[in-house]
Amino acid sequence: MPRRSPLLHYAYLTAILIKGFDGALEALAGMVIAITGPERVYEWVIRFTAPELTGHHPALHAIRSGATRLAESSHTFVIFYLLVHGVLKLGVVLALLRGGGRLVFPAASLILGAFVAYMGAELARHWSGWVLSFLLFDLLTLLLVLNEWRNVSRNGVSQNRAAN
């Protein structure tokens, strides 16, 4: 029986933990926007990314631009997306880390695959380096989840055969 690669397992755990942290941040951002309103978030972003405090960095410009678009548009979808996407990520991560049974890997794979497909469609409509980087990270995470599922299934079958 081939042994499972510890490096791939650690990469899987790292990717899953990053996903969990990202999901928590998304859910928190959705709650903050829902509670305070997008105008207040815009004020905070402008205050904390003021050019005289932080300089003229492209990432800060992107954050200020995003806050401006949020304040000027309908924010209901953004709040819904952040809350649902964040909570869904947290649920998947917690289930994967706990081992959640045989159904957690296919469910996580479907959810991650849907995220990849959605971001791919967004990229086809409008190019964004940020979306591409998130798509690639989700794709890497999906591949690591599939590898972990294969290893768990293989080890589970081996353990069942050894018990019989």
C-alpha positions as CSV (number, residue, x, y, z in Angstrom):
1,M,0.0,0.0,0.0
2,P,1.5,3.4,-1.0
3,R,2.1,5.8,1.9
4,R,0.4,9.2,1.9
5,S,2.6,12.1,1.2
6,P,3.1,14.2,4.4
7,L,4.0,17.3,2.3
8,L,0.7,17.1,0.4
9,H,-1.2,16.5,3.6
10,Y,0.4,19.6,5.2
11,A,-0.3,21.6,2.1
12,Y,-4.0,20.5,2.3
13,L,-4.2,21.5,6.0
14,T,-2.6,24.9,5.2
15,A,-4.9,25.6,2.3
16,I,-8.0,24.6,4.4
17,L,-6.9,26.8,7.3
18,I,-6.4,29.7,4.9
19,K,-9.8,29.1,3.4
20,G,-11.3,29.1,7.0
21,F,-9.6,32.3,7.8
22,D,-10.8,33.9,4.6
23,G,-14.3,32.6,5.2
24,A,-14.3,34.1,8.7
25,L,-13.1,37.5,7.3
26,E,-15.8,37.4,4.6
27,A,-18.6,36.7,7.1
28,L,-17.3,39.4,9.4
29,A,-17.1,41.9,6.5
30,G,-20.7,41.0,5.5
31,M,-21.9,41.6,9.1
32,V,-20.0,44.9,9.4
33,I,-21.4,46.2,6.1
34,A,-24.9,45.1,7.1
35,I,-24.7,46.6,10.6
36,T,-22.8,49.9,9.8
37,G,-23.8,50.5,6.2
38,P,-21.5,50.8,3.2
39,E,-21.1,54.6,3.7
40,R,-19.4,54.0,7.1
41,V,-17.2,51.3,5.7
42,Y,-16.2,53.8,2.9
43,E,-15.3,56.4,5.5
44,W,-13.2,53.9,7.4
45,V,-11.4,52.8,4.3
46,I,-10.6,56.3,3.2
47,R,-9.4,57.2,6.7
48,F,-7.1,54.2,7.0
49,T,-5.8,54.3,3.5
50,A,-5.2,58.0,3.2
51,P,-2.4,58.7,0.8
52,E,-0.6,60.9,3.3
53,L,-0.5,58.0,5.7
54,T,0.2,55.1,3.4
55,G,1.6,56.4,0.2
56,H,0.4,55.5,-3.2
57,H,0.4,51.7,-3.3
58,P,-1.7,49.9,-6.1
59,A,-3.3,47.6,-3.5
60,L,-4.5,50.5,-1.4
61,H,-5.8,52.2,-4.5
62,A,-7.8,49.0,-5.3
63,I,-9.2,48.9,-1.8
64,R,-10.3,52.6,-2.0
65,S,-11.8,52.0,-5.4
66,G,-13.7,49.0,-4.1
67,A,-15.0,50.9,-1.1
68,T,-16.2,53.7,-3.5
69,R,-18.0,51.3,-5.7
70,L,-19.6,49.7,-2.7
71,A,-20.8,53.0,-1.3
72,E,-22.2,54.1,-4.7
73,S,-24.0,50.8,-5.6
74,S,-26.6,48.5,-4.2
75,H,-25.0,46.7,-1.4
76,T,-27.6,44.0,-0.7
77,F,-26.0,41.5,-3.0
78,V,-22.5,42.2,-1.6
79,I,-23.7,41.6,2.0
80,F,-25.6,38.4,0.9
81,Y,-22.6,37.1,-1.0
82,L,-20.1,37.8,1.8
83,L,-22.3,36.2,4.4
84,V,-23.3,33.2,2.4
85,H,-19.8,32.6,0.9
86,G,-18.0,33.1,4.2
87,V,-20.3,30.9,6.2
88,L,-20.2,28.2,3.5
89,K,-16.4,28.3,3.5
90,L,-16.3,28.1,7.3
91,G,-18.7,25.1,7.3
92,V,-16.7,23.3,4.7
93,V,-13.5,23.9,6.5
94,L,-14.8,22.8,9.9
95,A,-16.3,19.6,8.4
96,L,-13.0,18.8,6.6
97,L,-10.9,19.4,9.7
98,R,-13.2,17.3,11.8
99,G,-13.2,14.5,9.2
100,G,-17.0,14.9,8.8
101,G,-17.6,11.4,7.2
102,R,-17.7,10.2,3.7
103,L,-20.0,12.9,2.3
104,V,-17.8,15.9,3.3
105,F,-15.2,15.4,0.6
106,P,-17.7,15.2,-2.3
107,A,-19.7,18.1,-0.9
108,A,-16.5,20.2,-0.4
109,S,-15.4,19.3,-3.9
110,L,-18.7,20.4,-5.5
111,I,-18.7,23.7,-3.6
112,L,-15.1,24.5,-4.5
113,G,-15.7,23.4,-8.1
114,A,-18.7,25.8,-8.2
115,F,-16.5,28.6,-6.8
116,V,-13.9,27.9,-9.5
117,A,-16.6,27.8,-12.3
118,Y,-18.2,31.0,-11.1
119,M,-14.8,32.8,-10.9
120,G,-14.0,31.4,-14.4
121,A,-17.2,32.9,-15.7
122,E,-16.4,36.2,-14.1
123,L,-12.9,36.2,-15.7
124,A,-14.5,35.5,-19.1
125,R,-16.7,38.6,-18.6
126,H,-14.1,40.9,-17.1
127,W,-10.4,40.2,-16.6
128,S,-9.1,40.7,-13.1
129,G,-5.8,39.6,-11.6
130,W,-7.4,39.4,-8.2
131,V,-10.1,37.0,-9.4
132,L,-7.5,34.9,-11.3
133,S,-5.4,34.6,-8.1
134,F,-8.5,33.6,-6.1
135,L,-9.5,31.1,-8.8
136,L,-6.1,29.6,-8.8
137,F,-6.0,29.2,-5.0
138,D,-9.5,27.6,-5.1
139,L,-8.3,25.3,-7.8
140,L,-5.3,24.3,-5.8
141,T,-7.4,23.8,-2.7
142,L,-9.8,21.6,-4.8
143,L,-7.0,19.5,-6.0
144,L,-5.6,19.1,-2.5
145,V,-9.1,18.2,-1.2
146,L,-9.5,15.6,-4.0
147,N,-6.1,14.1,-3.1
148,E,-7.0,14.0,0.6
149,W,-10.3,12.3,-0.3
150,R,-8.5,9.7,-2.4
151,N,-6.0,9.0,0.5
152,V,-8.7,8.8,3.1
153,S,-10.8,6.5,0.9
154,R,-7.8,4.3,0.1
155,N,-6.7,4.1,3.8
156,G,-10.3,3.5,4.9
157,V,-10.6,0.6,2.4
158,S,-7.2,-0.8,3.6
159,Q,-8.3,-0.6,7.2
160,N,-11.6,-2.3,6.5
161,R,-9.8,-5.1,4.6
162,A,-7.4,-5.5,7.5
163,A,-10.3,-5.7,10.0
164,N,-12.0,-8.5,8.0
